[in-house]
Amino acid sequence: MGNVAQTDEARIVAARVRAWLGAGGLRPTRQRLSLATLLVGDGRDRHVTAEGLFGAAQDAGEAVSLATVYNTLKAFCDAGLIHEITVDGARSYFDTRLDDHPHFFWEDTAKLTDAPAEDLEIARLPQAPEGAEISRVDVVIRVRPKAR
């Protein structure tokens, strides 16, 4: 009985991953399928770094290079499937949740989490420069544990 449930779950994950890639117009290559399964296979939103996803792929026994992970994440971004959130010049996170929402960046653990959007109010944005338009506003709120 357990094998049937596992097989059903595997089919659900595979269908979810293929639909997600299809929504972005991407071919389901082996690398894309394996990385997409780690990103969205369980249906939950997450924030990952390329290095973190590479480690998860290695733990899962997937044969992908770090360069492939970076290139695949860029392809997912270009296809509109994930957003890149740059926290500082050296570190980017990739978010599978696509709606507008702010983030907390935990300085002590270098973890990015969702912040409650209903508590954020942006009253006005500056005009975009001539010939440009605002495509997105990323709000990253840096937090740290309180000093004792």
MIVEX-295007 format. One record per residue: residue number from 1; x, y negated, z negated of N, C-alpha, C in turn. Coordinates in nm, 2 decimals, m for minus. Example, Ala and Ser with C-alpha at 12.3 -4.5 7.8 and 13.67 -1.06 7.14 Angstrom:
<atoms>
(1 (1.32 0.57 m0.78) (1.23 0.45 m0.78) (1.32 0.33 m0.78))
(2 (1.28 0.22 m0.71) (1.37 0.11 m0.71) (1.29 0.00 m0.79))
</atoms>
This chain:
<atoms>
(1 (0.08 0.12 0.00) (0.00 0.00 0.00) (0.09 m0.13 0.00))
(2 (0.20 m0.13 m0.08) (0.29 m0.24 m0.08) (0.35 m0.28 0.05))
(3 (0.38 m0.18 0.13) (0.44 m0.20 0.26) (0.34 m0.27 0.36))
(4 (0.21 m0.24 0.35) (0.11 m0.30 0.43) (0.10 m0.45 0.39))
(5 (0.10 m0.48 0.26) (0.10 m0.62 0.21) (0.22 m0.70 0.26))
(6 (0.34 m0.63 0.25) (0.46 m0.70 0.30) (0.45 m0.72 0.45))
(7 (0.40 m0.63 0.52) (0.39 m0.64 0.67) (0.30 m0.76 0.70))
(8 (0.18 m0.76 0.63) (0.09 m0.87 0.65) (0.15 m1.01 0.62))
(9 (0.22 m1.01 0.51) (0.29 m1.14 0.47) (0.39 m1.18 0.58))
(10 (0.47 m1.08 0.63) (0.57 m1.11 0.73) (0.50 m1.17 0.86))
(11 (0.39 m1.11 0.89) (0.31 m1.16 1.01) (0.26 m1.30 0.99))
(12 (0.21 m1.33 0.87) (0.17 m1.46 0.84) (0.28 m1.56 0.85))
(13 (0.40 m1.53 0.79) (0.51 m1.62 0.79) (0.56 m1.64 0.93))
(14 (0.57 m1.53 1.01) (0.61 m1.54 1.15) (0.52 m1.63 1.23))
(15 (0.39 m1.61 1.21) (0.29 m1.70 1.28) (0.30 m1.84 1.24))
(16 (0.32 m1.87 1.11) (0.33 m2.00 1.06) (0.46 m2.07 1.12))
(17 (0.57 m2.00 1.13) (0.69 m2.05 1.18) (0.68 m2.08 1.33))
(18 (0.63 m1.98 1.40) (0.61 m2.00 1.55) (0.52 m2.12 1.58))
(19 (0.41 m2.13 1.50) (0.32 m2.25 1.53) (0.39 m2.38 1.49))
(20 (0.47 m2.38 1.39) (0.54 m2.50 1.35) (0.64 m2.54 1.46))
(21 (0.72 m2.45 1.51) (0.81 m2.47 1.62) (0.73 m2.52 1.75))
(22 (0.62 m2.45 1.78) (0.54 m2.49 1.89) (0.49 m2.63 1.88))
(23 (0.45 m2.67 1.76) (0.40 m2.81 1.74) (0.50 m2.91 1.78))
(24 (0.63 m2.87 1.77) (0.74 m2.96 1.81) (0.78 m2.94 1.95))
(25 (0.72 m2.85 2.02) (0.77 m2.82 2.15) (0.90 m2.75 2.16))
(26 (0.94 m2.68 2.06) (1.07 m2.61 2.06) (1.06 m2.46 2.09))
(27 (1.16 m2.42 2.16) (1.17 m2.27 2.19) (1.20 m2.20 2.06))
(28 (1.14 m2.08 2.04) (1.18 m2.01 1.92) (1.30 m1.92 1.93))
(29 (1.42 m1.99 1.93) (1.55 m1.91 1.93) (1.57 m1.84 1.80))
(30 (1.66 m1.75 1.80) (1.69 m1.67 1.68) (1.72 m1.77 1.56))
(31 (1.82 m1.86 1.59) (1.86 m1.95 1.49) (1.74 m2.04 1.44))
(32 (1.67 m2.09 1.53) (1.55 m2.18 1.49) (1.45 m2.10 1.41))
(33 (1.42 m1.98 1.45) (1.33 m1.90 1.37) (1.38 m1.87 1.23))
(34 (1.51 m1.83 1.22) (1.56 m1.80 1.08) (1.56 m1.93 1.00))
(35 (1.61 m2.04 1.05) (1.61 m2.16 0.97) (1.47 m2.22 0.94))
(36 (1.38 m2.21 1.03) (1.24 m2.25 1.01) (1.17 m2.17 0.91))
(37 (1.20 m2.04 0.91) (1.15 m1.95 0.81) (1.19 m1.99 0.67))
(38 (1.31 m2.03 0.65) (1.36 m2.08 0.52) (1.30 m2.21 0.48))
(39 (1.27 m2.30 0.58) (1.22 m2.43 0.56) (1.07 m2.43 0.53))
(40 (0.99 m2.36 0.62) (0.84 m2.37 0.61) (0.77 m2.23 0.60))
(41 (0.85 m2.13 0.59) (0.79 m1.99 0.60) (0.69 m1.97 0.49))
(42 (0.71 m2.03 0.37) (0.62 m2.01 0.26) (0.51 m2.11 0.25))
(43 (0.51 m2.21 0.35) (0.40 m2.31 0.35) (0.42 m2.42 0.26))
(44 (0.53 m2.42 0.18) (0.55 m2.53 0.08) (0.64 m2.64 0.14))
(45 (0.63 m2.76 0.10) (0.72 m2.87 0.14) (0.84 m2.86 0.06))
(46 (0.95 m2.90 0.12) (1.08 m2.91 0.05) (1.17 m3.01 0.10))
(47 (1.27 m3.04 0.02) (1.38 m3.14 0.06) (1.51 m3.05 0.06))
(48 (1.58 m3.05 0.17) (1.71 m2.98 0.18) (1.82 m3.06 0.23))
(49 (1.94 m3.02 0.20) (2.05 m3.08 0.27) (2.10 m2.97 0.37))
(50 (2.18 m3.01 0.47) (2.23 m2.91 0.56) (2.31 m2.80 0.49))
(51 (2.39 m2.85 0.39) (2.47 m2.75 0.32) (2.39 m2.66 0.24))
(52 (2.28 m2.71 0.18) (2.19 m2.62 0.10) (2.12 m2.52 0.19))
(53 (2.07 m2.56 0.30) (2.01 m2.47 0.40) (2.10 m2.37 0.45))
(54 (2.23 m2.41 0.48) (2.33 m2.32 0.52) (2.36 m2.21 0.41))
(55 (2.36 m2.25 0.29) (2.38 m2.16 0.18) (2.26 m2.06 0.17))
(56 (2.14 m2.11 0.18) (2.02 m2.03 0.18) (2.02 m1.93 0.29))
(57 (2.07 m1.97 0.41) (2.08 m1.88 0.53) (2.18 m1.77 0.50))
(58 (2.29 m1.81 0.44) (2.39 m1.71 0.41) (2.34 m1.61 0.31))
(59 (2.27 m1.66 0.21) (2.21 m1.57 0.11) (2.11 m1.47 0.17))
(60 (2.04 m1.52 0.27) (1.94 m1.44 0.34) (2.01 m1.34 0.44))
(61 (2.14 m1.35 0.46) (2.21 m1.26 0.55) (2.20 m1.31 0.70))
(62 (2.16 m1.44 0.72) (2.16 m1.49 0.85) (2.29 m1.54 0.90))
(63 (2.33 m1.50 1.02) (2.46 m1.54 1.08) (2.44 m1.67 1.16))
(64 (2.45 m1.78 1.09) (2.45 m1.91 1.15) (2.57 m1.99 1.09))
(65 (2.62 m2.08 1.17) (2.73 m2.17 1.12) (2.67 m2.30 1.07))
(66 (2.75 m2.37 0.99) (2.71 m2.50 0.94) (2.68 m2.59 1.05))
(67 (2.76 m2.59 1.16) (2.73 m2.67 1.27) (2.60 m2.64 1.34))
(68 (2.56 m2.51 1.34) (2.43 m2.48 1.40) (2.32 m2.53 1.31))
(69 (2.34 m2.52 1.18) (2.24 m2.58 1.08) (2.22 m2.73 1.11))
(70 (2.33 m2.80 1.12) (2.32 m2.95 1.15) (2.25 m2.97 1.28))
(71 (2.29 m2.90 1.38) (2.22 m2.92 1.52) (2.08 m2.88 1.51))
(72 (2.04 m2.78 1.44) (1.90 m2.73 1.44) (1.82 m2.83 1.36))
(73 (1.87 m2.88 1.25) (1.80 m2.99 1.17) (1.78 m3.11 1.26))
(74 (1.88 m3.15 1.33) (1.86 m3.27 1.42) (1.75 m3.24 1.53))
(75 (1.75 m3.12 1.58) (1.65 m3.08 1.68) (1.51 m3.09 1.61))
(76 (1.50 m3.04 1.49) (1.37 m3.05 1.42) (1.33 m3.19 1.39))
(77 (1.42 m3.28 1.36) (1.39 m3.42 1.34) (1.35 m3.48 1.48))
(78 (1.42 m3.46 1.58) (1.39 m3.51 1.71) (1.25 m3.47 1.76))
(79 (1.21 m3.35 1.72) (1.08 m3.29 1.76) (0.97 m3.34 1.67))
(80 (1.00 m3.42 1.56) (0.90 m3.47 1.47) (0.85 m3.37 1.37))
(81 (0.93 m3.27 1.35) (0.89 m3.16 1.25) (0.93 m3.19 1.11))
(82 (1.04 m3.27 1.09) (1.09 m3.30 0.96) (1.14 m3.45 0.97))
(83 (1.16 m3.51 0.85) (1.22 m3.64 0.85) (1.36 m3.63 0.78))
(84 (1.45 m3.71 0.83) (1.58 m3.73 0.76) (1.57 m3.84 0.67))
(85 (1.61 m3.82 0.54) (1.61 m3.93 0.44) (1.76 m3.95 0.40))
(86 (1.81 m4.06 0.43) (1.95 m4.09 0.40) (1.95 m4.16 0.26))
(87 (2.02 m4.09 0.17) (2.03 m4.14 0.03) (2.15 m4.23 0.01))
(88 (2.26 m4.20 0.07) (2.38 m4.28 0.08) (2.45 m4.25 0.21))
(89 (2.56 m4.32 0.24) (2.63 m4.30 0.36) (2.68 m4.16 0.38))
(90 (2.69 m4.08 0.28) (2.75 m3.95 0.29) (2.65 m3.83 0.28))
(91 (2.53 m3.86 0.24) (2.44 m3.75 0.21) (2.30 m3.78 0.27))
(92 (2.25 m3.68 0.35) (2.11 m3.69 0.40) (2.03 m3.57 0.35))
(93 (1.91 m3.59 0.33) (1.81 m3.48 0.29) (1.71 m3.47 0.41))
(94 (1.66 m3.35 0.42) (1.56 m3.33 0.53) (1.43 m3.29 0.46))
(95 (1.32 m3.36 0.49) (1.19 m3.35 0.42) (1.09 m3.29 0.52))
(96 (1.03 m3.18 0.48) (0.93 m3.11 0.56) (0.79 m3.18 0.55))
(97 (0.78 m3.27 0.45) (0.65 m3.34 0.43) (0.65 m3.47 0.51))
(98 (0.56 m3.48 0.61) (0.57 m3.59 0.71) (0.49 m3.71 0.68))
(99 (0.40 m3.71 0.58) (0.32 m3.83 0.55) (0.41 m3.93 0.48))
(100 (0.36 m4.05 0.48) (0.44 m4.16 0.41) (0.43 m4.14 0.26))
(101 (0.55 m4.13 0.20) (0.56 m4.11 0.06) (0.70 m4.15 0.01))
(102 (0.71 m4.20 m0.11) (0.84 m4.24 m0.17) (0.91 m4.12 m0.23))
(103 (1.03 m4.14 m0.26) (1.11 m4.03 m0.32) (1.19 m4.08 m0.45))
(104 (1.21 m3.99 m0.54) (1.30 m4.01 m0.65) (1.43 m3.94 m0.61))
(105 (1.54 m4.01 m0.63) (1.67 m3.94 m0.62) (1.73 m3.94 m0.76))
(106 (1.75 m3.82 m0.80) (1.81 m3.79 m0.94) (1.96 m3.80 m0.93))
(107 (2.01 m3.91 m0.98) (2.16 m3.93 m0.97) (2.24 m3.83 m1.04))
(108 (2.19 m3.77 m1.15) (2.27 m3.67 m1.23) (2.28 m3.53 m1.16))
(109 (2.18 m3.50 m1.08) (2.18 m3.37 m1.01) (2.18 m3.38 m0.86))
(110 (2.18 m3.50 m0.80) (2.17 m3.52 m0.66) (2.06 m3.45 m0.59))
(111 (1.94 m3.45 m0.66) (1.82 m3.38 m0.61) (1.72 m3.49 m0.57))
(112 (1.66 m3.46 m0.46) (1.55 m3.55 m0.40) (1.42 m3.49 m0.43))
(113 (1.32 m3.56 m0.49) (1.19 m3.51 m0.51) (1.09 m3.62 m0.46))
(114 (0.97 m3.57 m0.44) (0.86 m3.67 m0.41) (0.82 m3.75 m0.53))
(115 (0.79 m3.88 m0.50) (0.74 m3.97 m0.61) (0.59 m3.99 m0.57))
(116 (0.51 m4.02 m0.67) (0.37 m4.04 m0.64) (0.34 m4.17 m0.55))
(117 (0.29 m4.14 m0.44) (0.26 m4.25 m0.34) (0.16 m4.35 m0.39))
(118 (0.06 m4.30 m0.47) (m0.04 m4.39 m0.52) (0.01 m4.50 m0.62))
(119 (0.13 m4.48 m0.67) (0.19 m4.58 m0.76) (0.28 m4.68 m0.69))
(120 (0.29 m4.67 m0.56) (0.38 m4.76 m0.49) (0.29 m4.85 m0.41))
(121 (0.33 m4.98 m0.41) (0.26 m5.08 m0.33) (0.36 m5.17 m0.26))
(122 (0.36 m5.17 m0.13) (0.44 m5.26 m0.05) (0.35 m5.37 0.00))
(123 (0.37 m5.49 m0.05) (0.27 m5.60 m0.01) (0.30 m5.65 0.13))
(124 (0.42 m5.65 0.17) (0.45 m5.71 0.30) (0.59 m5.66 0.35))
(125 (0.60 m5.65 0.48) (0.72 m5.61 0.54) (0.77 m5.73 0.63))
(126 (0.90 m5.74 0.65) (0.95 m5.85 0.74) (0.91 m5.81 0.88))
(127 (0.91 m5.91 0.97) (0.89 m5.89 1.11) (1.01 m5.81 1.17))
(128 (0.98 m5.72 1.26) (1.09 m5.65 1.32) (1.16 m5.75 1.42))
(129 (1.28 m5.73 1.44) (1.35 m5.82 1.54) (1.28 m5.81 1.68))
(130 (1.30 m5.91 1.75) (1.24 m5.92 1.89) (1.28 m5.80 1.97))
(131 (1.18 m5.74 2.03) (1.21 m5.62 2.12) (1.21 m5.49 2.04))
(132 (1.18 m5.50 1.91) (1.18 m5.38 1.82) (1.05 m5.36 1.75))
(133 (1.03 m5.25 1.69) (0.91 m5.22 1.61) (0.96 m5.14 1.49))
(134 (0.89 m5.16 1.38) (0.92 m5.08 1.26) (0.86 m4.94 1.28))
(135 (0.94 m4.84 1.27) (0.90 m4.70 1.30) (0.86 m4.63 1.17))
(136 (0.93 m4.67 1.06) (0.91 m4.60 0.93) (0.98 m4.67 0.82))
(137 (0.93 m4.66 0.70) (0.99 m4.72 0.58) (1.02 m4.61 0.48))
(138 (1.14 m4.59 0.45) (1.18 m4.49 0.35) (1.21 m4.56 0.22))
(139 (1.14 m4.51 0.11) (1.16 m4.57 m0.02) (1.22 m4.46 m0.10))
(140 (1.35 m4.49 m0.15) (1.42 m4.39 m0.24) (1.44 m4.47 m0.37))
(141 (1.39 m4.41 m0.48) (1.40 m4.47 m0.61) (1.50 m4.39 m0.69))
(142 (1.61 m4.45 m0.72) (1.72 m4.38 m0.79) (1.68 m4.37 m0.94))
(143 (1.69 m4.25 m1.00) (1.66 m4.23 m1.14) (1.78 m4.16 m1.20))
(144 (1.79 m4.17 m1.33) (1.89 m4.09 m1.41) (1.83 m4.07 m1.55))
(145 (1.88 m3.97 m1.62) (1.83 m3.95 m1.76) (1.86 m4.07 m1.84))
(146 (1.76 m4.10 m1.94) (1.78 m4.21 m2.03) (1.90 m4.18 m2.12))
(147 (1.98 m4.28 m2.15) (2.09 m4.27 m2.24) (2.04 m4.24 m2.38))
(148 (2.10 m4.16 m2.45) (2.05 m4.13 m2.59) (2.12 m4.21 m2.69))
</atoms>
